[in-house]
Amino acid sequence: MISIVRRASRFYRIVRVFFRYDLGEFIAIPYWYQLARFFFCPLLFFKGAGKNRPRGERLRSALEELGPVFVKFGQMLSTRPDLIPDDIVEQLTRLQDDVSPFTGEVARALIQESYEGRLEDHFAQFEDKPIASASVAQVHRAQLHNGRNVVVKVLRPDVEKLIDQDIELLYLFANVAKKYWSDGKRLRPVEVVDEYNKTIHNELDLMYEASNASKLRSNFPESRMIYVPKIYWEHTRKNVMVMEEVTGISIRDIEAIKRAGIDLRTLAHNGVEIFFTQAFRDGFFHADMHPGNIFVGQDGQYRAVDFGIMGSLSDQDKRYLAENFLAFFDRDYRGVAEAHIRAGWVPSDTRADEFEAAIRAVCEPIFAKPISEISFARLVVRLFQTARRFDMPIQPQLVLLQKTLFNIEGLGRQLYPDLDLWETAKPYLEEWMRSQVTPLGLLKRVRHELPKLAPIIPEISALGLALLRRSNDKEYPSQDYAEKLSWLNAEIRHQHRQLVGTIAACTVILAGIVLILGGISSVTHANFIETKILGIIFAILGIVLLILYRPRKKKGNKRRGAGRIS
């Protein structure tokens, strides 16, 4: 009963704030809005509160008044310019997660409850005053008994209950919007809340964040461009995370970076390269690269913190994204359309010529501008907006990718206004695509896929035997089953060996052709002849294997087979 009253009270407060900032233009049925506004807020009905302020500013003020959960939801919406109008996105990016910190005594109690023991058993020193406070957690400095300086991240008390309560109401509003809002079908509000629900609950598990940090650190063990702090697993729990303290200049403080003698152009280009390395080499990238999460060392090395939101890309995603981006760089709109269809991002029956024309209509006016004025991230957003007209569903991995692109490009141009993202990205993507078609790249992919195929091969043989047994049982019940099945089993093994041998031969021939035709563009002139010779050897070896494993007709095969299956 108490829970119901609390939810009703929270719902009433949300509705009053909604009416106070006069956000009725987001409602598709205006007369219902006016009636409800008169019922809930009769004193505000005749005031027209806030109508003299832009809608985006009024929405931002309302979300900030409603508290942390709605602030984070607004921040998430600000990363969806493919769904949200530009004037609203601009205001939502200014949302501030301004939350009062809880006391050091409360932090100590939460940590000790998590450890099921004394805080002093883990830390030689612990500062009660937090160095950062946000809606989900706050951070304190501490020192381990071995003298290492660390930071301790602690979840806020009862934060999960509060978040779950507000998310239930968000689902209520999303379902109403889906049913009654004119843009409800196109903007898919329920799916947007689903995405937010998953993201916010990942942030509530600090073991999840710690594992993200650990994986990213292992991907850049000796990097000169980025440093990821160490996680101290023996002190980390679901609601407490202990991480190496990193120091540096805030990326926001450009004057301090200049005073340190760090080249801003190099720093901006390194940021772009770090992102594309994470996305395309590793398929795992930091998806919350806003200025508050980035510091710069005296040597110009990036130092990242806060790993609660990470993005991942499958091998297929990486390949199709690279194809899309390179086609964009070359203004090959047909290639962009076909890459979308091959990836399954739009329905398979989509007409490539119509999709190409739609992309061209959006992109050509943008390409008419000077390159320094073109936003690569904005171009990607325009592409996804166009694809939505062709029934492209929401792709969560692409949502995080475009959000990170916006962060990286915006951050880079703050450091170096003339940053040309294309100049850095295109050579990297071309080199990555070339690496996928070299013999080494092909071998890696075969080695990756082989474990998936190996368990299937015996199943195919067993399935063939079962089908033949069932067929023969029905049609030829008088035959000698043991002799017949033994012969069929031998035939299946023989055909299996031929199939494997033929595939291996074709793979070797293909590798030889790639080498002969100069598929490895990065080969130096000195090694050019050796590469051609190696290609010829591969091709000859493949042809020999193909001859050895070619299908042969054995004498009497037809007669013996007939004797066993007739």
DOMAR-976246 format. One record per residue (C-alpha): residue in one letter; x, y, z. Coordinates in steps of 0.1 Angstrom, whole numbers, padded with zeros to 4 digits, always signed. Example, Ala and Ser with C-alpha at 12.3 -4.5 7.8 and 13.67 -1.06 7.14 Angstrom:
A+0123-0045+0078S+0137-0011+0071
This chain:
M+0000+0000+0000I+0028+0024+0009S+0046+0016-0024I+0014+0024-0044V+0010+0057-0025R+0047+0066-0033R+0043+0058-0069A+0011+0078-0072S+0028+0107-0054R+0058+0105-0078F+0035+0103-0108Y+0015+0134-0096R+0048+0153-0092I+0060+0144-0127V+0027+0155-0142R+0027+0188-0124V+0063+0195-0136F+0053+0186-0171F+0024+0211-0169R+0044+0238-0152Y+0068+0239-0181D+0039+0237-0206L+0052+0208-0226G+0019+0202-0243E+0033+0205-0278F+0048+0170-0273I+0012+0157-0269A-0007+0146-0301I-0042+0154-0286P-0041+0190-0274Y-0076+0192-0260W-0069+0162-0237Y-0037+0180-0226Q-0056+0212-0218L-0083+0193-0199A-0057+0174-0178R-0037+0206-0172F-0068+0223-0158F-0076+0193-0136F-0040+0189-0122C-0029+0225-0121P-0058+0249-0122L-0037+0278-0111L-0013+0273-0140F-0040+0269-0166F-0044+0305-0174K-0007+0315-0170G+0008+0298-0200A+0040+0292-0180G+0071+0292-0200K+0056+0298-0235N+0081+0326-0240R+0110+0301-0237P+0121+0276-0265R+0107+0241-0261G+0141+0225-0258E+0150+0248-0229R+0117+0241-0211L+0122+0204-0215R+0157+0206-0201S+0145+0226-0171A+0117+0201-0164L+0141+0171-0166E+0166+0188-0142E+0138+0195-0117L+0126+0158-0119G+0160+0146-0107P+0189+0123-0116V+0170+0095-0134F+0153+0119-0158V+0185+0139-0162K+0204+0107-0173F+0174+0098-0196G+0177+0132-0212Q+0214+0128-0216M+0208+0095-0233L+0182+0111-0256S+0208+0138-0265T+0228+0110-0282R+0200+0102-0305P+0200+0130-0331D+0186+0105-0356L+0154+0106-0336I+0153+0139-0318P+0151+0174-0335D+0183+0194-0334D+0169+0222-0312I+0160+0197-0285V+0193+0178-0288E+0212+0211-0283Q+0195+0217-0250L+0196+0181-0237T+0234+0181-0242R+0235+0208-0215L+0218+0187-0189Q+0238+0187-0156D+0239+0157-0133D+0240+0180-0102V+0234+0158-0071S+0244+0165-0035P+0269+0140-0022F+0261+0117+0007T+0283+0119+0038G+0315+0101+0044E+0300+0082+0073V+0273+0068+0049A+0300+0059+0024R+0320+0040+0050A+0289+0021+0062L+0281+0011+0026I+0316-0001+0019Q+0319-0021+0051E+0285-0037+0044S+0297-0047+0010Y+0330-0061+0024E+0313-0077+0054G+0342-0064+0074R+0361-0034+0085L+0371-0007+0061E+0405-0005+0077D+0413-0040+0067H+0413-0028+0030F+0426+0008+0032A+0453+0025+0051Q+0436+0058+0045F+0402+0068+0033E+0390+0104+0026D+0355+0111+0037K+0351+0141+0014P+0342+0128-0021I+0361+0141-0052A+0331+0135-0075S+0293+0129-0070A+0268+0118-0096S+0233+0104-0097V+0244+0067-0094A+0276+0068-0074Q+0303+0090-0058V+0340+0087-0057H+0365+0090-0027R+0403+0089-0026A+0420+0062-0006Q+0453+0045-0001L+0459+0007+0001H+0481-0008+0027N+0509-0013+0001G+0510+0025-0004R+0491+0026-0037N+0468+0056-0043V+0434+0045-0054V+0399+0059-0059V+0369+0041-0045K+0335+0043-0063V+0305+0037-0042L+0269+0033-0053R+0244+0057-0037P+0221+0041-0010D+0188+0026-0024V+0196+0040-0058E+0183+0008-0076K+0149+0011-0060L+0146+0047-0069I+0156+0040-0105D+0133+0011-0109Q+0104+0033-0096D+0110+0060-0122I+0117+0036-0150E+0082+0020-0144L+0067+0055-0150L+0089+0061-0181Y+0075+0029-0195L+0040+0041-0188F+0047+0074-0206A+0064+0056-0235N+0034+0033-0240V+0010+0062-0240A+0032+0081-0265K+0035+0050-0287K-0003+0047-0289Y-0014+0084-0291W+0016+0104-0304S+0017+0109-0341D+0054+0102-0343G+0052+0073-0318K+0056+0046-0344R+0086+0063-0360L+0104+0073-0328R+0097+0040-0310P+0096+0054-0274V+0093+0020-0258E+0125+0008-0274V+0142+0040-0264V+0132+0033-0227D+0144-0004-0231E+0178+0009-0242Y+0180+0033-0213N+0168+0006-0188K+0196-0017-0199T+0223+0010-0198I+0213+0024-0164H+0212-0011-0148N+0247-0019-0162E+0259+0012-0144L+0244-0002-0112D+0268-0032-0113L+0303-0020-0106M+0317-0055-0112Y+0305-0050-0148E+0322-0016-0151A+0354-0031-0136S+0354-0059-0161N+0350-0033-0189A+0380-0013-0176S+0401-0045-0173K+0393-0056-0209L+0401-0021-0223R+0433-0020-0204S+0444-0054-0218N+0437-0041-0253F+0462-0012-0248P+0489-0027-0226E+0518-0005-0237S+0501+0023-0257R+0517+0057-0259M+0483+0073-0268I+0460+0060-0240Y+0463+0048-0204V+0436+0028-0187P+0439+0025-0149K+0443-0008-0131I+0414-0025-0113Y+0421-0039-0078W+0398-0070-0079E+0404-0081-0044H+0387-0049-0032T+0359-0047-0058R+0323-0057-0052K+0290-0052-0069N+0285-0018-0053V+0321-0009-0046M+0349-0005-0072V+0386+0002-0064M+0407+0015-0092E+0442+0030-0096E+0441+0068-0093V+0451+0086-0124T+0462+0122-0125G+0463+0146-0154I+0450+0178-0170S+0412+0179-0176I+0406+0178-0214R+0384+0208-0208D+0413+0229-0197I+0428+0238-0231E+0450+0266-0218A+0466+0243-0193I+0473+0217-0220K+0489+0244-0241R+0511+0255-0211A+0522+0219-0208G+0536+0221-0243I+0513+0195-0258D+0505+0198-0295L+0468+0202-0298R+0466+0190-0334T+0484+0157-0325L+0462+0153-0295A+0430+0157-0315H+0442+0132-0342N+0453+0107-0315G+0418+0108-0301V+0403+0099-0335E+0428+0071-0340I+0421+0057-0305F+0384+0055-0312F+0388+0038-0346T+0414+0014-0331Q+0390+0004-0303A+0360+0000-0327F+0377-0018-0357R+0407-0036-0342D+0391-0047-0310G+0353-0043-0316F+0351-0029-0281F+0350+0009-0274H+0345+0034-0246A+0311+0048-0253D+0310+0076-0228M+0339+0097-0240H+0327+0131-0228P+0352+0157-0214G+0345+0148-0178N+0359+0113-0183I+0391+0122-0200F+0424+0136-0187V+0457+0143-0204G+0492+0135-0191Q+0522+0158-0193D+0534+0136-0222G+0501+0141-0242Q+0488+0106-0233Y+0450+0103-0229R+0439+0089-0195A+0403+0076-0194V+0380+0069-0165D+0343+0058-0160F+0338+0025-0180G+0301+0020-0172I+0290+0024-0208M+0309+0004-0235G+0300-0004-0271S+0308-0036-0290L+0309-0045-0327S+0308-0080-0342D+0331-0089-0371Q+0302-0084-0395D+0293-0050-0380K+0329-0039-0384R+0331-0050-0420Y+0299-0034-0431L+0306-0002-0412A+0340+0001-0428E+0324-0005-0462N+0298+0022-0455F+0324+0048-0442L+0347+0042-0472A+0319+0045-0496F+0309+0077-0479F+0345+0091-0483D+0343+0082-0520R+0307+0095-0524D+0297+0061-0536Y+0261+0061-0526R+0253+0029-0544G+0279+0012-0523V+0264+0026-0491A+0229+0014-0501E+0242-0021-0510A+0262-0024-0478H+0231-0017-0458I+0211-0043-0476R+0239-0070-0473A+0242-0062-0436G+0205-0068-0431W+0201-0033-0416V+0172-0026-0441P+0148-0053-0455S+0163-0075-0482D+0136-0064-0507T+0147-0028-0504R+0153-0014-0539A+0190-0003-0540D+0184+0024-0566E+0157+0041-0545F+0178+0039-0514E+0208+0053-0533A+0187+0082-0545A+0175+0090-0510I+0211+0089-0496R+0223+0111-0525A+0196+0137-0518V+0207+0140-0482C+0245+0139-0486E+0252+0159-0517P+0242+0193-0501I+0265+0185-0472F+0295+0176-0494A+0290+0210-0512K+0305+0226-0480P+0342+0230-0473I+0356+0199-0457S+0363+0218-0424E+0326+0225-0421I+0314+0190-0426S+0306+0169-0395F+0313+0133-0401A+0292+0123-0371R+0263+0145-0384L+0266+0128-0418V+0263+0094-0402V+0232+0105-0383R+0217+0118-0416L+0224+0084-0431F+0206+0066-0403Q+0177+0090-0405T+0174+0082-0442A+0177+0044-0435R+0148+0047-0410R+0125+0057-0439F+0133+0023-0454D+0123+0005-0422M+0158+0002-0406P+0152-0010-0370I+0171+0004-0341Q+0207-0011-0339P+0219-0006-0303Q+0256-0010-0313L+0252+0017-0339V+0235+0040-0315L+0265+0039-0292L+0288+0043-0321Q+0272+0074-0334K+0271+0089-0298T+0309+0082-0295L+0315+0097-0329F+0298+0129-0318N+0318+0130-0286I+0352+0124-0303E+0345+0148-0332G+0333+0175-0308L+0361+0170-0285G+0387+0170-0313R+0374+0202-0328Q+0375+0219-0294L+0412+0210-0292Y+0419+0218-0329P+0391+0236-0348D+0405+0225-0382L+0404+0188-0373D+0396+0168-0405L+0382+0135-0392W+0382+0122-0427E+0420+0127-0430T+0426+0104-0400A+0398+0079-0405K+0400+0071-0442P+0436+0058-0442Y+0430+0038-0411L+0398+0021-0425E+0415+0014-0459E+0444-0003-0441W+0419-0023-0419M+0400-0034-0450R+0432-0045-0468S+0442-0065-0437Q+0410-0085-0440V+0418-0098-0475T+0454-0108-0469P+0462-0146-0465L+0470-0139-0429G+0436-0122-0424L+0418-0150-0442L+0436-0176-0421K+0426-0158-0389R+0390-0158-0400V+0391-0195-0409R+0408-0204-0376H+0380-0183-0358E+0352-0201-0376L+0366-0236-0377P+0357-0245-0340K+0321-0236-0349L+0321-0259-0379A+0339-0289-0364P+0310-0301-0342I+0286-0299-0371I+0305-0323-0394P+0298-0356-0374E+0262-0344-0370I+0258-0341-0408S+0271-0377-0412A+0247-0390-0385L+0218-0371-0400G+0225-0385-0435L+0226-0420-0421A+0193-0415-0402L+0176-0402-0432L+0188-0430-0454R+0179-0456-0427R+0144-0442-0425S+0140-0441-0463N+0153-0476-0467D+0132-0490-0439K+0101-0478-0456E+0109-0488-0492Y+0132-0519-0489P+0124-0537-0457S+0138-0570-0470Q+0175-0559-0475D+0204-0567-0453Y+0205-0536-0432A+0239-0541-0416E+0257-0546-0449K+0238-0517-0466L+0244-0492-0438S+0281-0502-0436W+0285-0494-0473L+0266-0461-0469N+0287-0451-0440A+0319-0457-0460E+0305-0437-0489I+0296-0408-0466R+0331-0408-0451H+0346-0408-0486Q+0324-0379-0497H+0333-0360-0465R+0370-0364-0472Q+0365-0352-0508L+0346-0321-0496V+0371-0311-0470G+0400-0316-0494T+0383-0296-0521I+0376-0267-0497A+0412-0267-0485A+0425-0268-0522C+0402-0238-0531T+0414-0218-0501V+0451-0224-0510I+0444-0215-0546L+0426-0183-0535A+0455-0173-0513G+0479-0178-0542I+0458-0157-0565V+0457-0129-0539L+0495-0130-0536I+0501-0131-0574L+0478-0102-0581G+0495-0081-0554G+0466-0083-0529I+0490-0072-0501S+0495-0035-0510S+0517-0029-0481V+0544-0053-0494T+0577-0034-0501H+0594-0034-0535A+0623-0056-0521N+0599-0084-0512F+0577-0080-0543I+0593-0109-0564E+0593-0132-0534T+0556-0126-0528K+0548-0135-0564I+0568-0167-0562L+0551-0176-0529G+0517-0170-0547I+0526-0193-0576I+0537-0220-0551F+0504-0217-0533A+0484-0218-0565I+0503-0250-0577L+0499-0267-0544G+0461-0259-0544I+0458-0273-0580V+0476-0305-0569L+0452-0309-0539L+0422-0303-0562I+0434-0331-0585L+0440-0355-0556Y+0406-0348-0542R+0385-0346-0574P+0355-0369-0576R+0363-0403-0591K+0341-0430-0605K+0350-0465-0593K+0345-0495-0615G+0314-0514-0604N+0302-0486-0582K+0270-0482-0600R+0264-0520-0599R+0274-0524-0563G+0254-0494-0552A+0224-0508-0571G+0228-0541-0554R+0226-0525-0520I+0198-0501-0525S+0175-0520-0548
